[in-house]
Amino acid sequence: MIARALAALVCSSLLLPLCEAREYRYSDAHLHYVDFFQESEGMPALLKAMDQAGIEQSMISGIPVAKKWHEDEPKRPRYYAGDDASAYWYSATDVYVAAALQALSPEQRKRFHPFLSGFNPVDKNSVKHIERMLDLYPGLWQGIGEVFTRHDDLTALTSGDTPRANNEAMNLIYALAATRDLPVLVHSNITSKRERNTLYLEEIEEPLRDHPRTRFIWAHAGSSLEIHRHQTQMKFLLPTLTRLLETYPNLYVDLSWSVLQPYLLDEHGTPRQGWVALVERFPDRFMLGSDVVGRFSSLGEQLHGFDPFLDALPQAVANKVARDNFLDVLPKAR
């Protein structure tokens, strides 16, 4: 009798969420098949990791740059920030993605939504390259990106001009994306490591304003781990994002890992109510991404890390964020 009484207390209406653990099915809105050296664990490893994590479908892209192993470096770097050697734009990354997908069975291939990324975002010729790739693989590509513009130290390390989300080359690409009904995933930091203000906001807001027919997915909501190392938390991010979502119905937000903490969850892992309220207010505009690069063992850890935040949302909204919103932003013809 005592055991039953305790069980009744635990499952009382005040503690009901503890008794009704949710299980989510995910779509991954941000995944790189290769790393910064254009290497990958391969499709068998990716499919296994997706099955174990409950990820039904996934965006898949390459990495638009390759990290150089400079002759002055005695050891091969493991990441783009491993040393001071440069990176360079690398178009073959899309060929690697296409070949990996074409080797799959038709049923396996349906689980992936490939995005084109292998182009130089400061070259006005890039729009022609994208058109050629769309024609070379008809019906394959379902989006463009991740486009690297303002991207922490990678911006300074990459050969050539500084990429901006609002330069002329990208404007041509946004126009093409609208014509071809392709969403564009853009990495554009909202500020630098040092400035505690929206230093680079205009670079993403100008395209949102000038290309209303283009669907933009803002990677990490403009945040990054490197910014957090210097600023801990950008107090202006939530009000700025709120204003942008109110103003631009073509803006969608990728909540991949650098947004999880310190924004969605506090230092104790508790959901922040301001962010919960924002997602409830715009339930169709947020999606989850793992942002893994060529190695897939952490897929489950990355996406399940969002479960406490999803649990704070109404069930229907949580399901949209976990799975449906990314699928809904894909080309309408599908």
PENORSUL-V349895 format. One record per pair of residues at least 24 apart in sequence whose ideal C-beta (glycine too) atoms are under 7 Angstrom apart, sorted by sequence separation. I is the first residue (numbers start at 1). J is the second residue. D is the distance in Angstrom with one decimal. If there is no record, write none. Layout:
[[I | J | D] [I | J | D]]
This chain:
[[65 | 89 | 5.9] [66 | 90 | 4.1] [93 | 117 | 6.3] [94 | 118 | 4.2] [38 | 63 | 6.9] [64 | 89 | 6.2] [65 | 90 | 5.8] [93 | 118 | 4.3] [116 | 141 | 5.0] [64 | 90 | 6.5] [92 | 118 | 6.6] [114 | 140 | 6.0] [115 | 141 | 6.9] [121 | 147 | 5.4] [237 | 263 | 6.6] [26 | 53 | 7.0] [28 | 55 | 5.3] [31 | 58 | 5.2] [33 | 60 | 5.3] [36 | 63 | 5.6] [91 | 118 | 4.0] [114 | 141 | 5.7] [115 | 142 | 6.8] [121 | 148 | 7.0] [26 | 54 | 5.9] [27 | 55 | 7.0] [31 | 59 | 5.7] [33 | 61 | 6.9] [34 | 62 | 5.3] [35 | 63 | 6.5] [38 | 66 | 5.6] [90 | 118 | 6.2] [91 | 119 | 6.4] [114 | 142 | 6.2] [115 | 143 | 4.0] [116 | 144 | 5.2] [117 | 145 | 5.9] [121 | 149 | 6.2] [25 | 54 | 5.6] [26 | 55 | 4.6] [27 | 56 | 6.2] [30 | 59 | 6.1] [31 | 60 | 5.5] [32 | 61 | 5.9] [33 | 62 | 6.1] [34 | 63 | 5.4] [36 | 65 | 6.8] [37 | 66 | 6.6] [64 | 93 | 6.3] [113 | 142 | 4.5] [115 | 144 | 6.0] [117 | 146 | 5.8] [144 | 173 | 6.6] [233 | 262 | 4.5] [24 | 54 | 6.7] [26 | 56 | 6.8] [27 | 57 | 4.5] [28 | 58 | 4.0] [29 | 59 | 5.3] [32 | 62 | 6.7] [36 | 66 | 6.8] [37 | 67 | 5.9] [63 | 93 | 5.7] [113 | 143 | 6.8] [115 | 145 | 5.1] [117 | 147 | 6.9] [184 | 214 | 6.2] [186 | 216 | 6.2] [228 | 258 | 6.9] [232 | 262 | 6.7] [25 | 56 | 5.3] [27 | 58 | 6.5] [28 | 59 | 6.2] [32 | 63 | 5.4] [36 | 67 | 4.4] [62 | 93 | 2.9] [89 | 120 | 4.2] [255 | 286 | 5.6] [62 | 94 | 5.6] [183 | 215 | 4.2] [184 | 216 | 5.7] [185 | 217 | 4.4] [186 | 218 | 6.3] [187 | 219 | 4.2] [190 | 222 | 3.3] [221 | 253 | 5.1] [253 | 285 | 6.0] [255 | 287 | 6.7] [144 | 177 | 5.6] [174 | 207 | 5.7] [178 | 211 | 6.3] [184 | 217 | 6.9] [186 | 219 | 6.3] [189 | 222 | 5.9] [193 | 226 | 5.9] [218 | 251 | 6.4] [225 | 258 | 5.2] [252 | 285 | 5.2] [253 | 286 | 5.1] [254 | 287 | 5.9] [255 | 288 | 5.6] [256 | 289 | 3.7] [280 | 313 | 6.4] [288 | 321 | 6.4] [62 | 96 | 6.0] [183 | 217 | 5.7] [185 | 219 | 5.9] [188 | 222 | 6.4] [193 | 227 | 5.8] [216 | 250 | 5.9] [220 | 254 | 6.3] [221 | 255 | 6.9] [224 | 258 | 5.4] [228 | 262 | 6.8] [251 | 285 | 6.9] [256 | 290 | 6.7] [257 | 291 | 5.9] [279 | 313 | 6.2] [280 | 314 | 6.9] [283 | 317 | 4.4] [287 | 321 | 6.5] [288 | 322 | 6.1] [62 | 97 | 5.0] [178 | 213 | 4.0] [189 | 224 | 5.7] [196 | 231 | 6.2] [215 | 250 | 5.5] [216 | 251 | 5.5] [217 | 252 | 4.7] [218 | 253 | 5.4] [219 | 254 | 5.0] [223 | 258 | 4.9] [252 | 287 | 6.6] [254 | 289 | 4.9] [256 | 291 | 4.3] [286 | 321 | 5.0] [61 | 97 | 6.5] [151 | 187 | 5.2] [166 | 202 | 7.0] [175 | 211 | 6.8] [178 | 214 | 4.5] [191 | 227 | 6.6] [194 | 230 | 6.4] [208 | 244 | 7.0] [214 | 250 | 6.2] [216 | 252 | 6.6] [218 | 254 | 6.5] [220 | 256 | 5.6] [223 | 259 | 5.6] [238 | 274 | 5.5] [242 | 278 | 6.0] [276 | 312 | 5.0] [284 | 320 | 6.4] [60 | 97 | 6.1] [147 | 184 | 6.7] [149 | 186 | 6.4] [152 | 189 | 6.8] [166 | 203 | 4.8] [170 | 207 | 6.9] [174 | 211 | 4.3] [177 | 214 | 5.0] [193 | 230 | 4.3] [215 | 252 | 6.5] [217 | 254 | 5.3] [219 | 256 | 6.8] [238 | 275 | 6.7] [245 | 282 | 5.0] [271 | 308 | 6.0] [276 | 313 | 6.4] [280 | 317 | 5.9] [283 | 320 | 5.5] [91 | 129 | 6.9] [122 | 160 | 6.1] [144 | 182 | 5.4] [147 | 185 | 6.8] [149 | 187 | 6.2] [150 | 188 | 5.1] [151 | 189 | 6.6] [165 | 203 | 4.6] [189 | 227 | 6.6] [198 | 236 | 6.1] [212 | 250 | 5.7] [220 | 258 | 4.7] [221 | 259 | 5.2] [271 | 309 | 4.9] [279 | 317 | 6.6] [287 | 325 | 4.5] [94 | 133 | 6.0] [98 | 137 | 5.5] [122 | 161 | 4.6] [143 | 182 | 5.2] [145 | 184 | 5.5] [146 | 185 | 4.8] [147 | 186 | 4.9] [148 | 187 | 5.4] [149 | 188 | 4.6] [150 | 189 | 4.0] [164 | 203 | 4.9] [165 | 204 | 5.0] [197 | 236 | 6.9] [201 | 240 | 6.7] [205 | 244 | 6.7] [220 | 259 | 5.6] [269 | 308 | 5.8] [286 | 325 | 6.2] [287 | 326 | 4.2] [120 | 160 | 6.9] [142 | 182 | 6.9] [143 | 183 | 4.6] [144 | 184 | 4.7] [145 | 185 | 3.0] [147 | 187 | 6.6] [166 | 206 | 4.2] [174 | 214 | 4.6] [208 | 248 | 4.3] [238 | 278 | 6.8] [245 | 285 | 6.0] [122 | 163 | 5.1] [143 | 184 | 6.9] [145 | 186 | 6.2] [146 | 187 | 5.5] [166 | 207 | 5.5] [271 | 312 | 3.9] [284 | 325 | 5.8] [98 | 140 | 6.3] [121 | 163 | 4.5] [143 | 185 | 6.4] [165 | 207 | 5.8] [198 | 240 | 5.8] [208 | 250 | 6.3] [279 | 321 | 6.4] [36 | 79 | 6.4] [126 | 169 | 5.6] [130 | 173 | 6.5] [191 | 234 | 6.8] [208 | 251 | 5.7] [265 | 308 | 6.3] [36 | 80 | 4.6] [124 | 168 | 5.9] [265 | 309 | 6.1] [122 | 167 | 6.0] [124 | 169 | 4.6] [127 | 172 | 4.2] [131 | 176 | 6.8] [257 | 302 | 5.9] [260 | 305 | 5.8] [264 | 309 | 4.6] [123 | 169 | 5.6] [127 | 173 | 5.3] [130 | 176 | 6.3] [134 | 180 | 6.6] [260 | 306 | 6.3] [122 | 169 | 5.5] [126 | 173 | 6.5] [190 | 237 | 6.8] [121 | 169 | 5.9] [124 | 172 | 6.1] [121 | 170 | 5.6] [127 | 176 | 5.4] [150 | 200 | 5.2] [36 | 87 | 7.0] [38 | 90 | 6.6] [60 | 112 | 4.8] [58 | 111 | 6.5] [60 | 113 | 6.8] [61 | 114 | 6.7] [64 | 117 | 4.5] [150 | 203 | 6.6] [57 | 111 | 5.0] [58 | 112 | 5.8] [59 | 113 | 5.1] [60 | 114 | 5.2] [61 | 115 | 4.2] [64 | 118 | 5.5] [149 | 203 | 6.8] [38 | 93 | 6.0] [56 | 111 | 6.8] [58 | 113 | 7.0] [62 | 117 | 5.2] [64 | 119 | 6.8] [57 | 113 | 6.7] [59 | 115 | 5.9] [61 | 117 | 4.6] [62 | 118 | 5.8] [43 | 100 | 5.3] [38 | 96 | 6.5] [34 | 93 | 6.1] [43 | 103 | 6.9] [43 | 104 | 6.3] [47 | 108 | 6.6] [34 | 96 | 5.9] [33 | 96 | 6.9] [33 | 97 | 5.2] [33 | 100 | 6.2] [87 | 154 | 6.6] [185 | 254 | 6.8] [87 | 157 | 5.2] [115 | 185 | 6.2] [86 | 157 | 5.4] [87 | 158 | 4.8] [88 | 159 | 4.8] [81 | 153 | 5.6] [86 | 158 | 6.8] [152 | 224 | 5.3] [86 | 159 | 5.2] [146 | 219 | 5.8] [153 | 226 | 6.7] [80 | 154 | 5.5] [152 | 226 | 4.0] [80 | 157 | 6.4] [252 | 329 | 5.6] [65 | 148 | 6.6] [59 | 143 | 7.0] [61 | 145 | 6.6] [64 | 148 | 5.7] [61 | 146 | 5.9] [65 | 158 | 5.7] [217 | 329 | 6.8] [215 | 329 | 5.6] [30 | 146 | 6.9] [183 | 329 | 5.0] [183 | 330 | 6.8] [182 | 331 | 6.3] [181 | 331 | 4.6] [181 | 332 | 5.8] [181 | 333 | 6.8] [30 | 185 | 6.8] [143 | 330 | 6.9] [29 | 217 | 7.0] [142 | 330 | 5.2] [30 | 219 | 6.6] [142 | 331 | 5.6] [113 | 330 | 5.8] [30 | 254 | 5.2] [29 | 254 | 5.5] [30 | 256 | 4.9] [63 | 293 | 6.5] [55 | 299 | 6.4] [53 | 299 | 4.8] [49 | 296 | 3.9] [53 | 300 | 3.5] [49 | 297 | 6.3] [52 | 300 | 5.8] [55 | 303 | 6.5] [50 | 299 | 6.5] [46 | 296 | 4.9] [49 | 299 | 4.3] [53 | 303 | 5.9] [45 | 296 | 5.3] [49 | 300 | 6.9] [53 | 304 | 6.9] [41 | 294 | 6.5] [40 | 294 | 4.5] [41 | 295 | 5.6] [39 | 294 | 5.7] [41 | 296 | 5.7] [36 | 293 | 6.8] [29 | 287 | 4.1] [31 | 289 | 6.9] [35 | 293 | 4.5] [29 | 288 | 6.1] [30 | 289 | 2.6] [31 | 290 | 5.7] [35 | 294 | 3.3] [29 | 289 | 4.3] [30 | 290 | 6.5] [32 | 292 | 6.6] [34 | 294 | 4.8] [35 | 295 | 7.0] [28 | 289 | 6.0] [30 | 291 | 4.9] [31 | 292 | 5.9] [32 | 293 | 4.4] [33 | 294 | 6.8] [26 | 288 | 6.5] [28 | 290 | 5.2] [32 | 294 | 6.4] [56 | 323 | 6.9] [59 | 326 | 6.8] [57 | 327 | 6.6] [28 | 303 | 6.6] [26 | 303 | 5.0] [24 | 307 | 6.8] [24 | 310 | 6.2] [22 | 311 | 6.0] [22 | 315 | 6.9] [17 | 311 | 6.8] [24 | 318 | 6.9] [22 | 318 | 7.0] [26 | 322 | 5.2] [27 | 323 | 4.8] [25 | 322 | 6.9] [26 | 323 | 5.7] [29 | 326 | 4.0] [24 | 322 | 4.3] [25 | 323 | 5.3] [27 | 326 | 4.6] [27 | 327 | 5.6]]
